[in-house]
Amino acid sequence: MQIRIVASRMMKAGEVRKWSKRLKSDMDQLQLMLDLQIQIRNEIQRLKELDSNRMVA
């Protein structure tokens, strides 16, 4: 009986570890997507400024 409880706890710990890794991976991917979105927004802003400067000149 005791062995079964220990095995059950070890399995749960393994599941938690697996989900924790998966969650961290998802968080890393979300951070990369957010960074890309910021870079794109900055680039669009820069291009708009270049375009408006060209129209003034």
Long-range contacts (C-beta under 8 A, 24 or more apart in sequence): none
